Amino acid sequence: MSIDVCKAAIEGTIVATSFAETRLNQALKEHGPDTEVAYPDTGYELPVISGLEGTKVTKLGQLPKILNKFKKNLKHEFDFENAKMAGELTAISAEIIEALKYIGDEDPYEDEVYTGFVGDGVLRELGVPLVDGTIPGIALLVGKARSSEEAAELVKDLQGKGILTVLNDQIIEQLIEEDVKIGLDYLTIPLGHFTQVIHVVNFAVRAALAFGGEERGDYEAILTYIRDRIKAFVLVLGELDEVRIAVGMAANHLGLPVITDQDIQEVPDWFVTEKDYEEAVQLGLELQDIHIEIVDIPVPITVGPAFEGEQIRSSDMYVEFGGQRTPAFELVKMREKEEVEDGKVEVIVPDIEDIEDGDKLPLGIFVDVYGRNMEEDFEGVFERRVHYFCNYGEGLWHVGQRDINWVRISKDAVDKGFTIEGIGHILYAKFKSEYPSLIDRLQVRIITDEDKIEEGLEEARARYKKRDDRMRELTDESVDVFYDCTLCQSFAPNHVCIVTPDRVGLCGAVSWLDAKAAYEIEPTGPNQPVELGECIDDHKGQWTGCNERQYKESSGNIEEVNIYSIIDKPMTSCGCFEAIMAMLPEANGFMIVNREFAGQTPVGMKFSTLAGTVGGGNQTPGFMGIGKSYVASPKFVKGDGGIRRIVWMPKELKEHLKEDIERRGEELGLDNFYDMIADETVGTTVDEVLPYLEEKGHPALEMGPLMG
């Protein structure tokens, strides 16, 4: 007999709400109504409640009123629409139950494999791959598969497709039993059991607030955003109880289809049965219009973005290359047609069968490309893709680029039969599938022979120098067009980046050359040339062509933009920015905080709170999202005084940019400028930072006022 999901959802909601009330009353007795309640690392309080209801909950005593408000909306009519509303109450109840766990404990799951709440930093980190299609969609797996073996096959299928996979309930333990790699590094997030499932809901709500610029409490706008822009589906596995069905209806309420392996009374396209797991995944993709390009790669390991964050420690390594231990390099080079044999992969040995566990070898990777539309300027763009494509291999690890690359192959990958030649097959397949309009022929040559590596290294370095000399000539003044980038409009519909040779996209991932190459690949795609037109203000960076494009792509919300200013009509931000700049009027300068820094900043806000102010496609004078490398540009906020205005940044970011800061300081005649910039070891308030700036004689203190 099949289950009536609508009736079960109402009953499950009553159970979940009763449990939430009991836990809430216990917490009020134990802690009192004035006790602070919050998730860590978010600027959106309790996101489901603050987003859908509009109340910025900060105290425990606020929760009973909110729960009662949603309880009043519950009707005991067993139809689909009311069942979805019941699901919403289940979500509110789950949010309360989970939030109570964080009272006095920022990480209640610290000693477990579960992640619990997923912070704003992760949300923004995943923003770029979600909008550029690297992560084509999201799958939420709830419950327990028929067997641990089938659970492993199901998740491996999703990982290979690049789907962000979120796990809840017993399936987590099933995957651990099968040694499946899980965790954020593998785009496979184990939330936990029972009410932890709410953290995928508050992830979606925060996406609407952070990227879509929707307002807290704008109920319909937030739901519409999630339904239209979050490509996700739910697989509910194993025995269905009422609460689990109510959770499914909460997903339906957000516009997400639910597929189960149990017999139910189906609600077409919304809550359906599919017992074959492979077919269930395919159905989820179809219902959410998620298109996956399957590339057949002849290697014995899984290849997909899910493994991009995988770490291979020395104890797990079979062989490594480079990393200052041995000579290594990688070079993408444009060749003539007759010089390239398409599909050829050659290894100038030794290969895996010729070496011992723990060996360190030199490595040279030549990727030779012929294409009728190929340009030399694209070589460096393609070369950076070597890093990503290598990291897509399970058991293959790559950091660095050019002649400072470092590669490891794991013992597990070798046990499965992976060889050094496999690197070439991965590169061939990925380059040909991603750049079909630019690459007609491609071959890969890999050198591991010590006697031949130096000759290749000399050729590579000569090519790097030629490119660097060309890049130094490439400035905003040397080109006739800039490029826009509307990739993030799938999440932030009113935002557009203007990418110039001197200003990288605020995500840090799109340079002017990247955008130019993307336009050549897909002339109707998200990167389009921007004819500059008349220059209105050379100092602040304003052109009629940029204004026209900004106005069009922002749906008429932004009329003017200054590319080189943070104070006067700055560029908008989507939410995927690597760092945020903010004005510090007391210091007559700017601070910069990167996404990874979780501490307090001199403007009195952490990154997550600042990001909530800056993102969503809004123009916010005095605040601006940026790509980290923009700091090294001679056009860096040129209209507001440039790099001389930087007075504070986190130590980690400062060290990351050390060479660029020192070089720019020398160019501007600023001795020891790097040491003049304060960080959190000096202080995190203006009162703590100012004496340091005065002691160091920071130039910002002697410059004209920021405002006026």
C-alpha positions as CSV (number, residue, x, y, z in Angstrom):
1,M,0.0,0.0,0.0
2,S,1.4,3.4,-1.0
3,I,1.8,6.2,1.5
4,D,-0.3,9.4,1.3
5,V,2.5,11.9,1.5
6,C,0.2,14.9,2.0
7,K,-1.5,13.4,5.1
8,A,1.8,12.1,6.4
9,A,3.4,15.6,6.0
10,I,0.8,17.2,8.2
11,E,1.3,14.5,10.9
12,G,5.0,14.8,10.7
13,T,4.9,18.6,11.1
14,I,2.9,18.2,14.3
15,V,5.6,15.9,15.6
16,A,8.4,18.2,14.6
17,T,6.7,21.3,16.1
18,S,6.0,19.5,19.3
19,F,9.6,18.5,19.6
20,A,10.7,22.1,18.9
21,E,8.4,23.5,21.6
22,T,9.7,21.0,24.2
23,R,13.3,21.8,23.4
24,L,12.6,25.5,23.4
25,N,10.8,25.5,26.7
26,Q,13.7,23.5,28.3
27,A,16.2,26.0,26.9
28,L,14.2,29.0,28.2
29,K,14.2,27.5,31.7
30,E,17.9,26.7,31.6
31,H,19.3,29.8,30.0
32,G,16.6,32.5,30.2
33,P,14.9,34.6,27.5
34,D,17.8,37.1,27.1
35,T,20.3,34.5,26.2
36,E,21.9,35.1,22.8
37,V,21.1,32.6,20.0
38,A,23.0,32.6,16.7
39,Y,24.8,30.4,14.2
40,P,28.5,31.0,13.8
41,D,30.0,32.7,10.7
42,T,26.9,34.3,9.3
43,G,25.6,37.8,8.9
44,Y,22.0,36.5,8.6
45,E,21.1,35.5,12.2
46,L,18.9,32.4,11.9
47,P,18.5,32.5,8.1
48,V,15.2,30.7,7.6
49,I,13.5,32.7,10.3
50,S,15.1,36.1,9.5
51,G,14.7,35.5,5.7
52,L,11.1,34.2,5.5
53,E,9.7,36.0,8.6
54,G,11.8,39.1,8.6
55,T,12.7,39.1,12.3
56,K,16.4,39.4,13.2
57,V,16.4,36.9,16.0
58,T,19.2,37.4,18.5
59,K,17.6,36.4,21.8
60,L,16.1,33.1,22.9
61,G,12.9,34.8,24.1
62,Q,12.0,35.9,20.6
63,L,11.5,32.3,19.3
64,P,8.2,31.3,21.0
65,K,6.3,34.1,19.3
66,I,7.7,33.2,15.9
67,L,6.9,29.5,16.2
68,N,3.3,30.3,17.3
69,K,2.9,32.6,14.3
70,F,3.7,29.9,11.9
71,K,1.7,27.3,13.8
72,K,-1.4,29.4,13.2
73,N,-1.0,28.9,9.4
74,L,-1.2,25.1,9.7
75,K,-4.4,23.7,8.3
76,H,-5.4,20.0,8.7
77,E,-6.5,19.7,5.1
78,F,-4.7,16.9,3.3
79,D,-4.0,18.6,0.0
80,F,-0.7,19.3,-1.6
81,E,-0.6,23.1,-1.1
82,N,-1.4,22.8,2.6
83,A,1.2,20.0,2.9
84,K,3.8,22.3,1.5
85,M,2.9,25.0,4.1
86,A,3.2,22.3,6.7
87,G,6.7,21.6,5.4
88,E,7.5,25.3,6.0
89,L,6.5,24.9,9.7
90,T,8.7,21.9,9.9
91,A,11.6,24.0,8.5
92,I,11.0,26.7,11.2
93,S,10.8,24.0,13.9
94,A,14.1,22.4,12.7
95,E,15.8,25.8,12.6
96,I,14.9,26.4,16.2
97,I,16.0,22.9,17.3
98,E,19.3,23.3,15.6
99,A,19.9,26.9,16.7
100,L,19.5,25.8,20.4
101,K,22.5,23.5,20.0
102,Y,24.7,26.5,19.3
103,I,24.0,28.3,22.6
104,G,27.4,28.6,24.2
105,D,29.0,26.3,21.6
106,E,30.1,27.5,18.2
107,D,30.8,23.9,17.0
108,P,28.5,21.4,18.6
109,Y,29.6,18.8,16.0
110,E,33.3,19.3,16.6
111,D,34.0,15.8,17.6
112,E,31.9,14.2,14.9
113,V,32.1,13.8,11.2
114,Y,29.1,16.0,10.7
115,T,29.4,19.7,9.6
116,G,26.1,21.0,10.9
117,F,25.6,24.7,10.0
118,V,27.5,25.7,6.8
119,G,28.9,29.3,7.2
120,D,28.7,32.2,4.9
121,G,32.3,31.8,3.9
122,V,31.5,28.4,2.3
123,L,28.4,29.8,0.7
124,R,30.5,32.5,-1.0
125,E,33.3,30.1,-1.8
126,L,30.8,27.9,-3.7
127,G,29.2,30.9,-5.4
128,V,31.6,31.0,-8.4
129,P,31.5,27.3,-9.3
130,L,27.7,27.3,-8.9
131,V,27.3,30.2,-11.3
132,D,29.9,29.2,-13.8
133,G,28.5,25.7,-14.1
134,T,31.5,23.9,-12.6
135,I,29.0,22.7,-10.0
136,P,25.9,22.3,-12.2
137,G,23.5,21.6,-9.4
138,I,22.8,20.4,-5.8
139,A,21.5,17.0,-4.6
140,L,20.2,16.5,-1.0
141,L,20.3,12.9,0.1
142,V,18.2,12.0,3.1
143,G,17.8,8.7,4.8
144,K,19.4,5.3,4.3
145,A,20.1,3.5,1.0
146,R,19.2,-0.1,0.5
147,S,22.9,-1.1,1.0
148,S,26.2,0.7,1.7
149,E,27.5,-0.5,-1.7
150,E,24.5,1.1,-3.5
151,A,25.0,4.3,-1.4
152,A,28.6,4.5,-2.5
153,E,27.7,4.0,-6.2
154,L,25.1,6.7,-5.9
155,V,27.4,9.3,-4.4
156,K,30.3,8.4,-6.8
157,D,27.9,9.0,-9.7
158,L,27.0,12.4,-8.3
159,Q,30.6,13.3,-7.6
160,G,31.6,12.3,-11.1
161,K,28.9,14.6,-12.5
162,G,30.2,17.5,-10.3
163,I,27.0,17.8,-8.3
164,L,27.3,19.4,-4.9
165,T,26.0,16.5,-2.7
166,V,24.5,17.2,0.7
167,L,24.0,14.3,3.1
168,N,21.7,13.7,6.0
169,D,21.0,10.6,8.2
170,Q,22.3,7.1,8.0
171,I,23.6,7.4,4.5
172,I,26.6,9.2,6.0
173,E,27.7,6.1,8.0
174,Q,27.1,3.9,4.9
175,L,29.5,6.0,2.9
176,I,32.1,5.9,5.7
177,E,31.8,2.1,5.8
178,E,32.6,2.1,2.0
179,D,35.6,4.5,2.4
180,V,33.9,7.1,0.1
181,K,35.6,10.5,0.4
182,I,33.2,13.0,2.0
183,G,33.5,16.5,3.3
184,L,33.5,20.0,1.8
185,D,36.8,19.2,0.0
186,Y,34.9,16.6,-2.0
187,L,31.8,18.7,-2.5
188,T,30.0,16.1,-0.4
189,I,28.8,17.7,2.8
190,P,27.6,15.4,5.7
191,L,25.2,17.7,7.6
192,G,24.3,15.1,10.3
193,H,21.1,13.4,11.4
194,F,17.5,14.5,11.7
195,T,17.1,18.3,12.0
196,Q,20.5,19.1,10.6
197,V,18.8,18.9,7.2
198,I,17.6,22.4,7.9
199,H,21.1,23.7,7.0
200,V,20.6,23.1,3.3
201,V,17.4,25.1,3.6
202,N,19.1,28.0,5.3
203,F,21.9,27.8,2.7
204,A,19.3,28.4,0.0
205,V,17.7,31.3,1.9
206,R,21.1,32.9,2.4
207,A,21.8,32.6,-1.3
208,A,18.7,34.7,-2.0
209,L,19.8,37.3,0.5
210,A,23.5,37.3,-0.4
211,F,23.5,37.0,-4.1
212,G,20.0,38.0,-5.1
213,G,19.9,41.1,-2.9
214,E,16.4,40.1,-1.6
215,E,15.3,41.8,1.6
216,R,14.7,39.9,4.9
217,G,11.0,39.3,5.3
218,D,10.2,39.6,1.6
219,Y,8.7,36.2,1.7
220,E,7.5,35.8,-1.9
221,A,10.7,37.3,-3.4
222,I,12.9,34.9,-1.5
223,L,10.8,31.8,-2.4
224,T,10.7,32.9,-6.0
225,Y,14.5,33.4,-6.1
226,I,15.1,29.9,-4.7
227,R,12.6,28.3,-7.0
228,D,14.0,30.0,-10.1
229,R,17.7,30.0,-9.4
230,I,18.7,27.2,-7.1
231,K,19.1,24.1,-9.2
232,A,18.5,21.4,-6.6
233,F,16.6,18.2,-6.0
234,V,16.1,15.8,-3.1
235,L,16.5,12.0,-2.9
236,V,14.7,10.5,0.2
237,L,16.0,7.0,0.7
238,G,14.7,4.1,2.8
239,E,11.8,3.8,5.1
240,L,9.6,7.0,5.2
241,D,8.3,8.3,8.5
242,E,6.0,11.3,8.9
243,V,8.8,13.8,9.8
244,R,10.9,12.8,6.9
245,I,8.0,13.3,4.5
246,A,7.3,16.7,6.2
247,V,11.0,17.6,5.4
248,G,10.3,16.6,1.8
249,M,7.3,18.9,1.7
250,A,9.5,21.7,3.1
251,A,11.7,21.1,0.0
252,N,8.6,21.2,-2.2
253,H,7.7,24.5,-0.7
254,L,11.0,25.9,-1.8
255,G,10.4,24.6,-5.3
256,L,12.6,21.5,-5.1
257,P,11.4,18.1,-6.4
258,V,11.6,15.1,-4.1
259,I,12.3,11.6,-5.4
260,T,12.0,8.5,-3.1
261,D,12.7,4.8,-3.5
262,Q,9.5,4.0,-1.5
263,D,5.9,3.4,-2.7
264,I,3.9,6.6,-2.3
265,Q,0.9,8.3,-3.8
266,E,2.8,10.5,-6.2
267,V,2.5,14.2,-6.7
268,P,3.7,14.5,-10.4
269,D,7.0,16.4,-10.8
270,W,7.1,17.1,-7.1
271,F,7.1,14.0,-4.9
272,V,7.6,10.9,-7.0
273,T,8.9,7.3,-6.7
274,E,11.9,6.0,-8.6
275,K,13.6,2.8,-7.1
276,D,16.5,2.7,-9.5
277,Y,19.2,5.1,-8.0
278,E,20.8,5.8,-11.3
279,E,17.4,6.7,-12.8
280,A,16.5,8.7,-9.7
281,V,19.6,10.9,-10.3
282,Q,18.7,11.3,-14.0
283,L,15.1,12.2,-13.1
284,G,16.3,14.8,-10.6
285,L,18.5,16.4,-13.2
286,E,15.6,16.4,-15.7
287,L,13.1,17.9,-13.3
288,Q,15.5,20.8,-12.5
289,D,16.7,21.2,-16.1
290,I,20.3,20.4,-15.1
291,H,22.4,19.4,-18.1
292,I,25.6,17.4,-17.6
293,E,28.2,16.9,-20.3
294,I,29.7,13.4,-19.8
295,V,33.3,13.1,-21.0
296,D,34.6,9.6,-21.3
297,I,38.2,9.6,-19.9
298,P,40.2,6.4,-20.2
299,V,41.5,6.3,-16.6
300,P,40.6,4.0,-13.6
301,I,39.7,6.9,-11.2
302,T,36.7,9.1,-10.9
303,V,37.2,12.5,-12.5
304,G,35.1,15.5,-11.5
305,P,35.1,18.9,-9.6
306,A,34.2,17.0,-6.4
307,F,37.8,16.1,-5.9
308,E,39.3,19.5,-6.5
309,G,39.8,20.1,-2.8
310,E,41.3,16.7,-2.0
311,Q,44.5,16.7,0.0
312,I,47.2,14.0,-0.5
313,R,49.5,13.9,2.5
314,S,53.0,12.4,2.3
315,S,51.9,9.2,4.0
316,D,49.2,8.7,1.3
317,M,51.5,9.6,-1.6
318,Y,53.0,7.1,-4.0
319,V,55.0,9.6,-6.1
320,E,55.5,13.4,-6.2
321,F,56.9,15.9,-8.6
322,G,58.2,19.4,-8.2
323,G,57.3,21.4,-5.2
324,Q,61.0,22.6,-5.1
325,R,62.0,19.0,-4.5
326,T,62.6,18.3,-8.2
327,P,62.5,20.4,-11.3
328,A,59.0,20.7,-12.7
329,F,57.0,22.9,-15.1
330,E,53.9,23.0,-17.3
331,L,53.5,24.8,-20.6
332,V,50.6,25.3,-23.0
333,K,51.9,26.2,-26.4
334,M,50.2,27.2,-29.6
335,R,51.5,25.1,-32.5
336,E,51.0,24.7,-36.3
337,K,48.6,22.2,-37.6
338,E,51.2,19.7,-38.8
339,E,53.0,19.8,-35.5
340,V,50.1,18.4,-33.5
341,E,48.7,14.8,-33.6
342,D,45.3,15.0,-32.0
343,G,44.8,12.8,-29.0
344,K,48.5,11.7,-28.7
345,V,49.7,11.3,-25.1
346,E,53.4,10.5,-24.7
347,V,55.3,9.9,-21.5
348,I,59.1,10.2,-21.7
349,V,59.6,7.6,-19.0
350,P,59.9,6.5,-16.3
351,D,56.2,5.9,-15.6
352,I,54.5,4.2,-12.5
353,E,55.7,0.7,-13.3
354,D,59.3,1.9,-13.4
355,I,59.4,3.6,-10.0
356,E,59.1,2.8,-6.3
357,D,56.6,3.9,-3.6
358,G,57.7,7.3,-2.3
359,D,59.9,8.3,-5.3
360,K,60.3,12.0,-6.3
361,L,60.6,12.6,-10.0
362,P,61.0,15.7,-12.2
363,L,57.9,16.6,-14.3
364,G,57.5,18.5,-17.5
365,I,54.0,18.8,-19.0
366,F,53.7,20.1,-22.6
367,V,50.2,20.7,-23.9
368,D,50.5,21.5,-27.6
369,V,47.5,23.2,-29.2
370,Y,46.4,23.9,-32.7
371,G,43.2,25.8,-33.5
372,R,42.1,28.0,-36.3
373,N,40.7,30.5,-33.7
374,M,43.5,30.0,-31.2
375,E,45.7,33.0,-30.1
376,E,49.0,33.2,-28.3
377,D,47.3,35.4,-25.6
378,F,45.2,32.4,-24.6
379,E,48.2,30.2,-23.7
380,G,48.4,31.5,-20.2
381,V,44.6,31.2,-19.8
382,F,44.7,27.6,-20.8
383,E,47.7,26.9,-18.7
384,R,45.9,27.9,-15.5
385,R,43.3,25.2,-16.4
386,V,46.0,22.5,-16.0
387,H,45.7,23.1,-12.2
388,Y,42.0,22.6,-12.1
389,F,41.8,19.6,-14.5
390,C,44.5,17.7,-12.7
391,N,42.8,18.3,-9.4
392,Y,39.6,16.8,-10.8
393,G,41.2,13.4,-10.6
394,E,40.5,11.4,-7.5
395,G,43.9,10.7,-6.0
396,L,45.6,13.4,-8.1
397,W,46.8,16.6,-6.4
398,H,48.2,19.7,-8.0
399,V,49.2,23.1,-6.6
400,G,51.1,26.0,-8.2
401,Q,51.7,26.7,-11.9
402,R,54.4,27.4,-14.4
403,D,57.7,26.2,-13.0
404,I,56.6,26.2,-9.3
405,N,54.0,23.4,-9.7
406,W,53.8,20.5,-7.3
407,V,52.0,17.3,-8.2
408,R,51.3,14.1,-6.2
409,I,49.6,10.8,-7.1
410,S,48.1,8.8,-4.2
411,K,48.8,5.1,-3.4
412,D,45.1,4.5,-3.7
413,A,45.0,5.8,-7.3
414,V,48.1,3.7,-8.2
415,D,46.4,0.6,-6.7
416,K,43.5,1.3,-9.0
417,G,45.8,1.3,-12.0
418,F,46.4,5.0,-12.5
419,T,49.6,6.0,-14.3
420,I,51.5,9.2,-15.1
421,E,50.1,8.8,-18.7
422,G,46.6,9.2,-17.2
423,I,47.4,12.8,-16.4
424,G,47.7,13.4,-20.2
425,H,44.4,11.6,-20.9
426,I,42.6,13.8,-18.3
427,L,44.1,17.0,-19.8
428,Y,43.2,16.0,-23.4
429,A,39.6,15.1,-22.5
430,K,39.0,18.2,-20.4
431,F,40.6,20.7,-22.8
432,K,38.8,19.3,-25.8
433,S,35.4,19.3,-24.1
434,E,35.7,22.8,-22.6
435,Y,37.2,24.6,-25.5
436,P,35.8,23.0,-28.7
437,S,35.6,26.2,-30.6
438,L,39.2,27.1,-30.0
439,I,41.0,23.8,-30.0
440,D,41.0,21.6,-33.1
441,R,44.0,19.5,-32.2
442,L,45.7,18.8,-28.9
443,Q,48.5,16.5,-27.8
444,V,50.2,16.0,-24.4
445,R,53.9,15.2,-23.8
446,I,55.0,14.4,-20.2
447,I,58.7,14.3,-19.3
448,T,59.9,12.5,-16.2
449,D,63.4,11.7,-17.4
450,E,66.0,13.6,-15.4
451,D,68.3,13.9,-18.4
452,K,65.7,15.7,-20.6
453,I,63.9,17.9,-18.1
454,E,66.3,20.8,-18.2
455,E,66.0,21.4,-21.9
456,G,62.2,21.5,-21.5
457,L,62.4,23.8,-18.5
458,E,64.6,26.3,-20.5
459,E,62.0,26.4,-23.3
460,A,59.2,26.9,-20.8
461,R,60.9,29.8,-19.0
462,A,61.6,31.5,-22.3
463,R,57.9,31.3,-23.2
464,Y,56.9,32.6,-19.7
465,K,59.2,35.6,-20.2
466,K,57.7,36.4,-23.6
467,R,54.2,36.3,-22.1
468,D,55.1,38.4,-19.1
469,D,56.6,41.1,-21.4
470,R,53.4,41.1,-23.4
471,M,51.2,41.3,-20.3
472,R,53.2,44.3,-19.1
473,E,52.2,46.1,-22.3
474,L,48.6,45.2,-21.7
475,T,47.0,48.1,-19.9
476,D,43.6,49.7,-19.9
477,E,45.0,52.4,-22.2
478,S,46.3,49.8,-24.7
479,V,43.0,48.2,-25.5
480,D,39.9,49.4,-27.3
481,V,37.4,47.3,-25.4
482,F,36.8,46.0,-21.9
483,Y,34.6,42.9,-21.2
484,D,31.6,42.5,-19.0
485,C,31.0,39.4,-16.9
486,T,27.5,38.4,-16.2
487,L,28.2,34.8,-15.0
488,C,26.9,35.7,-11.5
489,Q,23.5,36.9,-12.9
490,S,22.2,33.4,-12.5
491,F,22.5,34.3,-8.7
492,A,22.7,38.1,-8.7
493,P,20.4,39.3,-11.5
494,N,21.3,43.0,-11.3
495,H,25.1,42.7,-11.0
496,V,27.6,43.0,-13.8
497,C,31.4,43.1,-13.5
498,I,33.4,45.3,-15.9
499,V,36.7,43.5,-16.4
500,T,39.7,45.4,-17.7
501,P,43.4,44.6,-18.2
502,D,44.1,46.5,-15.0
503,R,41.1,45.2,-13.0
504,V,40.3,41.6,-12.5
505,G,36.8,40.4,-11.8
506,L,35.8,40.6,-8.2
507,C,35.7,36.8,-7.9
508,G,39.4,36.8,-8.8
509,A,38.9,34.1,-11.4
510,V,38.2,36.2,-14.6
511,S,40.9,38.4,-16.0
512,W,40.6,40.5,-19.2
513,L,42.3,37.7,-21.2
514,D,40.0,35.1,-19.6
515,A,37.0,37.1,-20.6
516,K,38.4,37.6,-24.1
517,A,39.0,33.9,-24.5
518,A,35.5,33.1,-23.2
519,Y,34.0,35.5,-25.7
520,E,35.9,33.7,-28.5
521,I,34.6,30.4,-27.3
522,E,31.0,31.5,-26.8
523,P,30.2,34.7,-28.6
524,T,26.7,34.8,-27.0
525,G,27.9,33.9,-23.6
526,P,28.4,35.8,-20.3
527,N,31.5,37.7,-21.4
528,Q,30.8,40.4,-24.0
529,P,33.0,43.2,-25.3
530,V,32.2,46.7,-24.0
531,E,33.0,49.5,-26.4
532,L,34.4,52.2,-24.2
533,G,32.9,55.2,-26.0
534,E,33.6,58.7,-24.7
535,C,35.8,59.0,-21.6
536,I,33.9,61.0,-19.0
537,D,36.5,60.8,-16.1
538,D,39.9,59.3,-16.8
539,H,40.9,59.6,-13.1
540,K,38.0,57.7,-11.7
541,G,37.5,55.5,-14.7
542,Q,34.2,56.3,-16.2
543,W,33.2,55.8,-19.9
544,T,29.9,56.2,-21.7
545,G,30.1,52.6,-23.0
546,C,30.6,51.2,-19.5
547,N,27.7,53.2,-18.2
548,E,25.4,52.0,-21.0
549,R,26.3,48.4,-20.4
550,Q,26.0,48.8,-16.6
551,Y,22.5,50.3,-17.0
552,K,21.3,47.6,-19.4
553,E,22.7,44.6,-17.4
554,S,21.4,46.0,-14.1
555,S,17.9,46.3,-15.4
556,G,18.2,50.1,-15.2
557,N,19.1,50.1,-11.5
558,I,22.7,51.5,-12.0
559,E,23.2,54.4,-14.3
560,E,26.9,55.2,-13.8
561,V,30.0,53.4,-12.6
562,N,33.5,54.5,-11.8
563,I,35.9,51.5,-12.4
564,Y,38.7,53.1,-10.2
565,S,36.7,54.4,-7.2
566,I,35.2,52.9,-4.1
567,I,33.6,56.2,-2.9
568,D,32.0,57.7,-6.0
569,K,29.6,55.3,-7.9
570,P,31.7,52.1,-7.4
571,M,31.2,48.9,-9.2
572,T,28.4,46.6,-7.8
573,S,29.1,43.3,-6.1
574,C,27.4,39.9,-6.5
575,G,28.6,38.1,-3.4
576,C,31.4,35.9,-4.9
577,F,34.1,38.5,-4.1
578,E,37.4,37.3,-2.7
579,A,37.7,40.3,-0.4
580,I,35.9,43.4,0.7
581,M,37.2,47.0,0.9
582,A,35.7,49.4,3.3
583,M,36.4,53.0,4.2
584,L,37.9,53.9,7.6
585,P,37.3,57.7,7.8
586,E,39.2,58.1,11.1
587,A,42.3,56.7,9.4
588,N,41.7,58.5,6.1
589,G,42.1,55.2,4.4
590,F,40.7,51.8,3.5
591,M,40.8,48.4,5.1
592,I,40.6,45.1,3.1
593,V,39.3,41.8,4.6
594,N,39.4,38.5,2.8
595,R,36.7,35.8,2.9
596,E,38.9,33.4,4.9
597,F,39.4,35.8,7.8
598,A,36.8,35.1,10.5
599,G,37.8,37.7,13.0
600,Q,36.6,41.3,13.8
601,T,37.7,44.2,11.6
602,P,38.2,47.9,12.4
603,V,34.8,48.9,10.8
604,G,33.2,46.9,13.6
605,M,31.9,44.1,11.4
606,K,33.2,40.6,10.5
607,F,33.5,39.6,6.8
608,S,30.1,37.8,6.9
609,T,28.3,40.9,8.1
610,L,30.1,43.2,5.7
611,A,29.2,40.8,2.9
612,G,25.6,41.1,3.6
613,T,25.8,44.8,3.2
614,V,27.9,44.8,0.0
615,G,26.5,41.9,-2.1
616,G,23.3,41.4,-4.1
617,G,24.2,43.7,-7.0
618,N,24.0,46.9,-5.0
619,Q,26.1,50.0,-5.4
620,T,27.4,50.8,-1.9
621,P,29.7,53.8,-1.8
622,G,32.5,53.3,0.8
623,F,32.3,49.5,0.4
624,M,33.2,47.3,-2.5
625,G,33.9,43.7,-3.3
626,I,37.2,43.0,-5.1
627,G,39.5,40.3,-6.4
628,K,42.7,40.0,-4.4
629,S,45.1,40.7,-7.3
630,Y,43.4,44.0,-8.0
631,V,45.5,45.4,-5.1
632,A,48.6,45.0,-7.3
633,S,47.2,47.1,-10.1
634,P,48.4,50.6,-10.9
635,K,44.7,51.4,-11.3
636,F,43.7,50.2,-7.8
637,V,41.1,52.7,-6.6
638,K,43.2,55.3,-8.5
639,G,40.4,57.9,-8.1
640,D,40.6,57.7,-4.3
641,G,44.3,57.8,-3.8
642,G,45.3,54.2,-4.7
643,I,47.3,51.8,-2.7
644,R,48.6,54.5,-0.4
645,R,45.1,54.4,1.3
646,I,45.4,50.8,2.5
647,V,45.8,51.0,6.3
648,W,44.7,47.6,7.5
649,M,44.3,44.0,6.3
650,P,44.5,40.5,7.9
651,K,48.0,39.2,8.3
652,E,47.3,36.2,6.1
653,L,46.1,38.4,3.2
654,K,48.9,40.9,3.8
655,E,51.5,38.1,3.5
656,H,49.8,36.6,0.5
657,L,50.2,40.0,-1.3
658,K,53.6,40.9,0.2
659,E,55.5,40.9,-3.1
660,D,52.9,43.0,-4.9
661,I,52.6,45.5,-2.0
662,E,56.4,45.9,-1.7
663,R,56.8,46.3,-5.5
664,R,54.0,48.9,-5.7
665,G,55.5,50.7,-2.7
666,E,58.9,50.9,-4.3
667,E,57.3,52.2,-7.6
668,L,55.6,54.9,-5.6
669,G,58.7,55.8,-3.5
670,L,57.2,54.5,-0.3
671,D,59.9,53.0,1.8
672,N,58.8,50.0,4.0
673,F,55.2,50.5,3.0
674,Y,54.4,46.9,3.7
675,D,55.3,47.4,7.3
676,M,53.1,50.5,7.5
677,I,49.9,48.5,7.0
678,A,48.4,47.3,10.2
679,D,46.9,43.9,10.8
680,E,45.0,42.0,13.5
681,T,48.2,41.6,15.6
682,V,48.2,45.4,15.9
683,G,44.5,45.7,16.6
684,T,41.0,45.2,15.3
685,T,39.6,48.6,16.2
686,V,40.3,52.1,14.9
687,D,41.5,53.2,18.3
688,E,44.1,50.4,18.3
689,V,45.2,50.9,14.7
690,L,45.6,54.7,14.6
691,P,48.6,54.9,17.0
692,Y,50.4,52.3,14.9
693,L,49.8,54.2,11.7
694,E,51.0,57.4,13.3
695,E,54.1,55.7,14.6
696,K,54.9,54.3,11.2
697,G,54.2,57.6,9.4
698,H,51.5,56.0,7.1
699,P,51.0,58.2,4.0
700,A,47.2,58.0,4.3
701,L,47.3,60.3,7.3
702,E,48.9,63.1,5.2
703,M,46.7,62.7,2.2
704,G,43.7,64.8,1.4
705,P,40.4,63.8,3.0
706,L,38.5,60.9,1.5
707,M,35.2,62.7,1.4
708,G,34.7,66.1,-0.1
